[in-house]
Amino acid sequence: MSGFRPELLPIHVGSLPHEDAQRACAAIRAYFPELPGWPQLPKRSFRENMYVQFSEGFPGLVLEGERIYVDRTGDLSADLERLYVAYLEEDLESYGLGVSYAAGLEEWSRSEFHDCRAVKGQVTGPVSWGLTVVDQDRRPVLYDEVLADAVGKHLRLKAMWQERELRRLCPTTIILLDEPYMASFGSAYVALAREQVVALMKEVLGGLQGLTGVHCCGNTDWSVILSAPVDVLSFDTYDYAESLSLYAREVKDFLARGGTIAWGIVPRDSDKLAVETPQSLVRKLLEAMNLLVEKGIALDTLLAASLISPCCGLGSLSVEDSERVLELTAGVSTEMRRRYLP
């Protein structure tokens, strides 16, 4: 992982409910100064919805009010050719995120980062993007062979552009794929082969130079994600710790090759936030880690390869609850570092 040391630091998942980009960025920098990540702001604009945010420039893409789809009825050959030429030439200029799609990233670009260890970004993963964005007949574009190939290449260019911009702020970057749809992998709702999922992730991440990872906020076949070329696994530990422990062998192999786990131990439920404390969440986190310790992974190995995070993005919460999540995440990190770092 390029010399990066996680050291139980706190890291943000992605979205916040703020409409003011400056306030959102200030909150993240206040609680996560060493690993700040730019915030997606879906309540600010429909264009910051995680599926719309990375859609601009996709062949045949149509935005109508708050509907997004691909119009497959016309001839897309010119658009597809433009995409493939940009892909082959790594021409990123048409695949950036403007302020109307990512105000948080725009605010980030005007900031200075002197003391951080890495800057984090995110891209909607190809499985989730390709199953959510549909054609004019409401068929997911990932079930169209031509468009499925275009999804991977399009998101790869978006990820490469973002990484290039973040590297101007800090030489070490972390780009995570946000893959909520992986929680449905293997069900009747997601008719995709394991090989296709891994190939799509490889495609998107293959152009990146920095650290990469995947975030999934539900239960899934973790062996699929852990077999992809990722440095960071980010998951909802609060509700799904036991599911990861079922893949202890794959986790052990992942850690052996330098992988990091971002433990999403802080919930985003208002009632739970009202009663949880850093100390109670530390106890829950250690219980989660012990599920893997019981299967032969040393606690010291886990601690050395761990980040602390919210369980998922926070865009659906109130501003007050979201900042409570950030505060708790930082608090858990502080307590874990106090106990376990020399």
Rosetta blueprint (number, residue, H / E / L):
1 M L
2 S L
3 G L
4 F L
5 R L
6 P L
7 E L
8 L L
9 L L
10 P E
11 I L
12 H L
13 V L
14 G L
15 S E
16 L L
17 P L
18 H L
19 E L
20 D L
21 A H
22 Q H
23 R H
24 A H
25 C H
26 A H
27 A H
28 I H
29 R H
30 A H
31 Y H
32 F L
33 P L
34 E L
35 L L
36 P L
37 G E
38 W L
39 P L
40 Q E
41 L L
42 P L
43 K L
44 R L
45 S L
46 F H
47 R H
48 E H
49 N L
50 M L
51 Y L
52 V L
53 Q L
54 F L
55 S L
56 E L
57 G L
58 F L
59 P L
60 G L
61 L E
62 V E
63 L E
64 E E
65 G L
66 E L
67 R E
68 I E
69 Y E
70 V E
71 D L
72 R L
73 T L
74 G L
75 D L
76 L L
77 S H
78 A H
79 D H
80 L H
81 E H
82 R H
83 L H
84 Y H
85 V H
86 A H
87 Y H
88 L H
89 E H
90 E L
91 D L
92 L L
93 E H
94 S H
95 Y H
96 G L
97 L L
98 G L
99 V L
100 S L
101 Y L
102 A L
103 A H
104 G H
105 L H
106 E H
107 E H
108 W H
109 S H
110 R L
111 S L
112 E L
113 F L
114 H L
115 D L
116 C L
117 R L
118 A L
119 V E
120 K E
121 G E
122 Q E
123 V E
124 T E
125 G L
126 P H
127 V H
128 S H
129 W H
130 G H
131 L H
132 T H
133 V L
134 V E
135 D E
136 Q L
137 D L
138 R L
139 R L
140 P E
141 V H
142 L H
143 Y H
144 D L
145 E H
146 V H
147 L H
148 A H
149 D H
150 A H
151 V H
152 G H
153 K H
154 H H
155 L H
156 R H
157 L H
158 K H
159 A H
160 M H
161 W H
162 Q H
163 E H
164 R H
165 E H
166 L H
167 R H
168 R L
169 L L
170 C L
171 P L
172 T L
173 T E
174 I E
175 I E
176 L E
177 L E
178 D E
179 E L
180 P H
181 Y H
182 M H
183 A H
184 S H
185 F L
186 G L
187 S L
188 A L
189 Y L
190 V L
191 A L
192 L L
193 A L
194 R H
195 E H
196 Q H
197 V H
198 V H
199 A H
200 L H
201 M H
202 K H
203 E H
204 V H
205 L H
206 G L
207 G L
208 L L
209 Q L
210 G L
211 L E
212 T E
213 G E
214 V E
215 H E
216 C E
217 C L
218 G L
219 N L
220 T L
221 D L
222 W H
223 S H
224 V H
225 I H
226 L H
227 S L
228 A L
229 P L
230 V L
231 D L
232 V E
233 L E
234 S E
235 F E
236 D L
237 T H
238 Y H
239 D H
240 Y H
241 A H
242 E H
243 S H
244 L H
245 S H
246 L L
247 Y L
248 A H
249 R H
250 E H
251 V H
252 K H
253 D H
254 F H
255 L H
256 A H
257 R L
258 G L
259 G L
260 T E
261 I E
262 A E
263 W E
264 G E
265 I E
266 V E
267 P L
268 R L
269 D L
270 S H
271 D H
272 K H
273 L H
274 A H
275 V H
276 E L
277 T L
278 P H
279 Q H
280 S H
281 L H
282 V H
283 R H
284 K H
285 L H
286 L H
287 E H
288 A H
289 M H
290 N H
291 L H
292 L H
293 V H
294 E L
295 K L
296 G L
297 I L
298 A L
299 L H
300 D H
301 T H
302 L H
303 L H
304 A H
305 A L
306 S E
307 L E
308 I E
309 S E
310 P E
311 C L
312 C L
313 G L
314 L L
315 G L
316 S L
317 L L
318 S L
319 V H
320 E H
321 D H
322 S H
323 E H
324 R H
325 V H
326 L H
327 E H
328 L H
329 T H
330 A H
331 G H
332 V H
333 S H
334 T H
335 E H
336 M H
337 R H
338 R H
339 R H
340 Y H
341 L L
342 P L
